Amino acid sequence: MSEAGDRPGDGIVRWFGRHQRVLGVAGLVWLALSSAVYARFISLPDIPFLTDEIALYASAAYNAIWWGFLKPALLRRSSQLRGDGVET
């Protein structure tokens, strides 16, 4: 641990911080694509777990977890790591 304020998960926080835009865009694309397949706007061969309701529900759960919990926690912790002192 290089700094006195380092905690065991800070490496993960930094990794998510570097890739948060990619993770957000991937989640939104996944949700849009799975919704389009579920609504039959896009025709794909039946691939279990990829083209049925499970894909739609999994993408909705991923986005709810990312946008509702992980991203706010990531922003809060990264501001603490930068030393902004922002407590939300």
Secondary structure as the mmCIF struct_conf table of DSSP 4:
data_model
#
loop_
_struct_conf.conf_type_id
_struct_conf.id
_struct_conf.beg_label_comp_id
_struct_conf.beg_label_asym_id
_struct_conf.beg_label_seq_id
_struct_conf.end_label_comp_id
_struct_conf.end_label_asym_id
_struct_conf.end_label_seq_id
BEND BEND1 GLU A 3 GLU A 3
TURN_TY1_P TURN_TY1_P1 ALA A 4 GLY A 5
TURN_TY1_P TURN_TY1_P2 PRO A 8 GLY A 9
HELX_RH_AL_P HELX_RH_AL_P1 ASP A 10 TYR A 38
TURN_TY1_P TURN_TY1_P3 ALA A 39 ARG A 40
BEND BEND2 PHE A 41 ILE A 42
TURN_TY1_P TURN_TY1_P4 PRO A 48 LEU A 50
BEND BEND3 THR A 51 ASP A 52
HELX_RH_AL_P HELX_RH_AL_P2 GLU A 53 ILE A 65
HELX_RH_PI_P HELX_RH_PI_P1 TRP A 66 LEU A 70
HELX_RH_AL_P HELX_RH_AL_P3 LYS A 71 ARG A 82
TURN_TY1_P TURN_TY1_P5 GLY A 83 GLY A 83
#
